């Protein structure tokens, strides 16, 4: 007789089927088996590292009981726990208390996990060029706005935009590491990722603690989105999961996937006024002079000519534009070709369509 299914839960077996089914059907049986093996390993990893929590019910005891995450890493663990509806008798001895019982996972938590880990078609970078159209911003996007006050800097922290370019998802941990290892000898302030992420995070926490900004996050207790209270920022601490994604711990509760309303962020940290582009080289980022708008305008001009004056690759185009800038504005600070390439990449892609 099957164990009763708790309200709001689905079986681990069914959850794995839903996860596995998100991936396109391979061409051969060998590829299908390889994909299934990889998905089993990823699914097991999620339970082992508490991205998902397996639970079990016992007919003679009320409530649901957590399956310890360390059981998923028991030596000799095969895929049988996931590919069987109930824990089979030949499971490792550590699983003995659960033999014959069905494993469940909270449905809302699973769907949140699936949103980030299931297969998605490769996005078009041109679809993710304007963060100002989004209703909510993630923590890296918020920090980018606080530190640079440019939409371009925020765009660089958009996970969808980064995936479209084949880059890893943005996170505060990855951002801090990248800023430490990519600072070049010429102190290239024009790089959209150039801002003090630790300082901006501290400024953000103070605003959240004082109630000036509201944050929503996925609660590990309820499995549902919840609003963090000002006191949560006073007594909480920043942590990171195995994917380097930021989480805020308050006691035993972890808040992940934290978001702020874009309008609230821009209201709290408004964009400073910038001088006229022809009279100054300011980018609009306080304390960070830039000449990039001149280069972007020149590239836009070349792209509208008939025929277009666009080089075969974005790398060649960036080098061409840097040479033009050095000759045209010898007194202004010179951005590197790498910085120019990063800034014009999306616009360059559009010219090639």
C-alpha positions in Angstrom: 0.0 0.0 0.0 1.4 3.4 -1.0 2.2 6.0 1.6 -0.4 8.8 1.7 0.8 11.9 -0.2 0.9 15.0 1.9 -0.9 18.1 0.6 1.5 20.3 -1.4 4.0 17.6 -2.1 4.9 15.4 -5.1 6.9 12.2 -5.1 10.6 12.4 -5.7 10.1 9.9 -8.6 7.5 12.2 -10.2 9.7 15.3 -9.7 12.6 13.6 -11.4 10.4 12.6 -14.3 9.4 16.3 -14.6 13.0 17.4 -14.5 14.2 14.8 -17.0 11.4 15.6 -19.4 12.4 19.3 -19.7 15.4 18.2 -21.8 15.1 17.7 -25.5 14.8 14.1 -26.7 18.3 12.8 -27.7 18.8 11.3 -31.2 20.2 7.9 -30.0 19.5 5.6 -27.1 23.2 6.0 -26.0 22.8 9.7 -25.8 19.4 9.3 -23.9 21.0 7.1 -21.3 24.0 9.5 -20.9 21.6 12.4 -20.4 19.5 10.4 -17.9 22.7 9.5 -15.9 23.7 13.2 -15.9 20.3 14.3 -14.7 20.2 11.6 -12.0 23.6 12.9 -10.7 22.3 16.5 -10.8 19.1 15.6 -9.0 20.9 13.6 -6.4 23.3 16.6 -5.9 20.3 18.9 -5.2 19.2 16.7 -2.3 22.7 16.1 -1.0 23.4 19.8 -0.8 19.9 20.8 0.5 18.8 22.6 -2.6 15.8 20.2 -2.3 14.6 18.4 0.8 13.2 14.8 0.6 10.6 13.9 3.2 8.8 10.7 4.2 5.5 9.9 6.0 5.0 6.9 8.2 1.4 5.6 8.4 1.6 5.1 12.2 3.1 8.6 12.9 1.7 12.0 12.2 3.5 14.6 10.1 6.3 14.4 7.6 9.9 13.6 8.4 13.1 14.9 6.7 15.4 12.5 5.1 19.0 13.4 6.2 20.8 14.9 3.3 24.0 12.9 4.0 22.1 9.7 3.0 22.3 10.8 -0.6 26.1 10.5 -0.5 26.2 7.0 1.1 28.9 4.9 -0.5 27.5 2.6 -3.2 24.5 4.9 -3.7 23.0 4.1 -7.1 20.2 5.8 -9.0 17.6 3.4 -7.6 16.3 5.8 -5.0 15.2 8.2 -7.7 14.1 5.7 -10.4 11.9 3.7 -8.0 8.7 4.9 -6.6 9.6 3.5 -3.2 12.9 2.9 -1.5 13.8 -0.7 -2.5 14.9 -3.5 -0.2 18.3 -3.7 -1.7 19.1 -0.1 -0.8 22.3 0.6 1.3 21.8 -0.3 5.0 21.8 3.4 6.0 18.4 3.7 4.2 16.9 0.8 6.1 14.3 3.0 8.0 12.9 4.2 4.7 12.7 0.9 2.8 9.3 0.4 1.3 8.4 4.1 1.8 7.7 6.8 -0.8 9.9 9.9 -0.8 8.3 13.3 -1.3 9.4 16.8 -2.0 7.6 20.1 -1.5 6.0 21.0 -4.9 6.6 24.8 -4.7 10.2 24.4 -3.7 10.8 21.8 -6.5 9.3 24.2 -9.2 11.5 27.0 -8.0 14.5 24.7 -8.3 13.3 23.5 -11.7 13.0 27.1 -12.9 16.8 27.5 -12.5 18.0 23.9 -13.3 15.7 22.6 -15.9 16.6 22.9 -19.6 15.8 26.1 -21.3 16.3 27.1 -25.0 19.4 29.3 -25.5 18.1 32.9 -25.2 18.8 35.7 -27.7 21.1 38.3 -26.2 19.1 41.0 -28.0 16.0 40.1 -25.8 17.8 41.1 -22.6 19.2 44.5 -23.4 17.1 46.8 -21.1 17.0 46.0 -17.4 14.9 49.2 -16.9 11.9 47.2 -18.4 12.0 44.6 -15.6 9.8 44.9 -12.6 12.3 43.3 -10.2 16.1 43.2 -9.9 18.3 40.6 -8.2 20.9 41.5 -5.6 23.8 41.7 -8.0 21.8 44.0 -10.3 20.8 46.2 -7.3 24.5 46.4 -6.2 25.5 47.3 -9.7 23.0 50.2 -9.8 24.1 51.5 -6.4 27.8 51.3 -7.3 27.6 52.6 -10.9 24.2 54.1 -11.5 24.2 52.9 -15.2 21.8 50.5 -16.9 24.8 49.0 -18.7 26.3 48.0 -15.3 23.0 46.4 -14.3 22.7 44.6 -17.6 26.0 42.9 -16.9 24.5 41.3 -13.7 21.4 40.0 -15.4 21.4 36.2 -15.4 19.4 35.9 -18.6 21.7 38.3 -20.5 24.8 36.5 -19.2 23.4 33.0 -20.1 22.8 34.4 -23.6 26.5 35.2 -23.9 27.5 31.8 -22.4 28.6 33.3 -19.1 27.9 32.0 -15.6 24.9 33.4 -13.6 25.6 36.6 -11.7 26.1 36.4 -7.9 27.6 38.6 -5.2 30.3 36.0 -4.6 31.3 35.7 -8.2 31.2 39.4 -8.6 33.5 40.0 -5.7 36.0 37.4 -6.9 35.9 38.7 -10.5 36.6 42.3 -9.3 39.6 41.1 -7.4 41.2 39.2 -10.3 40.4 41.4 -13.3 41.7 44.7 -12.2 44.2 45.7 -14.9 47.3 47.9 -14.6 45.5 50.8 -16.3 42.8 50.8 -13.6 40.1 50.4 -16.3 37.1 52.2 -14.7 35.1 52.0 -17.9 34.5 48.3 -17.4 30.7 47.9 -16.6 31.6 45.5 -13.8 33.9 48.0 -12.1 32.4 49.0 -8.8 33.0 48.2 -5.1 30.5 45.3 -4.6 31.3 44.9 -0.9 30.7 48.6 -0.2 27.5 48.7 -2.2 26.2 45.5 -0.5 26.8 47.2 2.9 24.9 50.3 1.8 22.1 48.1 0.6 21.8 46.2 3.9 21.7 49.4 5.8 18.8 50.6 3.7 17.0 47.3 4.1 17.6 47.3 7.8 16.1 50.8 8.1 13.0 49.8 6.1 13.9 52.1 3.2 13.9 49.2 0.7 11.8 46.0 0.7 13.2 42.6 -0.3 11.3 39.4 -1.2 13.0 36.0 -1.0 12.1 32.3 -1.2 11.8 31.0 2.4 13.3 27.6 3.1 10.7 27.1 5.8 7.5 27.7 3.8 8.9 27.1 0.3 7.0 30.3 -0.7 8.1 33.8 -1.4 8.2 36.0 1.7 9.0 39.6 2.6 12.1 40.0 4.7 11.5 42.3 7.7 14.0 45.1 8.8 15.0 43.0 11.8 15.9 40.1 9.5 18.8 42.3 8.2 19.9 43.2 11.7 20.2 39.6 12.9 20.9 37.8 9.7 24.0 37.0 7.8 25.1 36.4 4.2 25.8 32.9 3.0 26.3 31.2 -0.4 25.1 27.9 -1.7 27.3 25.5 -3.8 26.4 27.4 -6.9 27.7 30.7 -5.3 24.2 32.1 -5.2 23.7 34.4 -2.3 21.3 33.5 0.6 20.4 35.4 3.7 20.2 33.3 6.9 18.0 34.4 9.8 18.1 31.7 12.5 17.2 28.4 10.8 15.5 30.1 7.8 17.3 30.7 4.6 16.1 33.3 2.1 17.2 32.7 -1.5 16.3 34.2 -4.9 16.1 37.7 -3.3 14.6 40.4 -5.3 13.8 44.2 -5.0 11.3 46.3 -7.0 13.3 48.2 -9.6 11.3 51.4 -9.1 12.1 51.3 -5.3 15.8 50.8 -6.0 16.0 53.7 -8.4 13.9 55.9 -6.1 16.3 55.2 -3.2 19.4 55.6 -5.3 18.5 58.0 -8.1 20.7 58.5 -11.1 22.8 61.6 -10.8 22.5 64.4 -13.5 25.2 64.1 -16.2 26.7 67.0 -18.2 26.1 67.3 -21.9 28.0 64.5 -23.7 29.8 67.0 -26.1 31.1 69.1 -23.2 32.2 66.3 -20.8 33.3 62.7 -20.7 31.1 61.7 -17.8 29.3 58.4 -18.0 26.7 59.2 -15.4 28.5 57.0 -12.8 29.5 59.2 -9.9 33.3 59.5 -9.5 33.9 57.3 -12.6 34.8 59.4 -15.7 34.3 57.7 -19.0 34.4 58.4 -22.7 32.5 55.3 -23.7 29.5 57.1 -24.9 31.6 58.8 -27.6 32.8 55.4 -28.8 29.3 53.9 -28.8 27.9 56.9 -30.7 30.7 56.5 -33.3 29.9 52.8 -33.7 26.2 53.6 -34.1 27.1 56.1 -36.8 29.2 53.6 -38.7 26.5 50.9 -38.4 23.9 53.2 -40.1 26.1 54.1 -43.1 25.4 52.5 -46.5 27.3 50.4 -46.8 28.0 49.8 -43.1 31.5 50.4 -41.8 31.4 47.3 -39.6 34.4 45.0 -39.2 34.0 41.2 -39.6 34.4 40.5 -35.9 33.6 42.4 -32.7 37.2 42.1 -31.6 38.4 43.8 -34.8 35.7 46.4 -34.4 36.7 47.3 -30.9 40.4 47.7 -32.0 39.2 49.9 -34.9 37.1 52.1 -32.6 40.0 52.4 -30.0 42.3 53.6 -32.8 39.7 56.1 -33.9 39.2 57.4 -30.4 42.9 57.8 -29.7 43.3 59.9 -32.8 40.2 61.9 -32.3 40.4 62.6 -28.5 44.1 62.3 -27.5 43.5 64.2 -24.3 40.8 61.9 -22.9 41.4 58.7 -21.0 41.7 55.7 -23.3 39.6 52.6 -22.6 41.1 49.3 -23.5 40.0 47.3 -26.6 38.6 44.7 -24.3 36.3 47.2 -22.5 35.1 48.5 -25.9 34.4 45.0 -27.1 32.3 44.2 -24.0 30.3 47.5 -24.3 29.5 47.2 -28.0 28.9 43.4 -28.1 25.1 43.5 -28.1 24.9 46.4 -30.6 27.4 44.6 -32.8 25.3 41.5 -32.8 22.3 43.5 -34.0 24.3 44.8 -36.9 25.1 41.3 -38.1 21.4 40.1 -38.1 
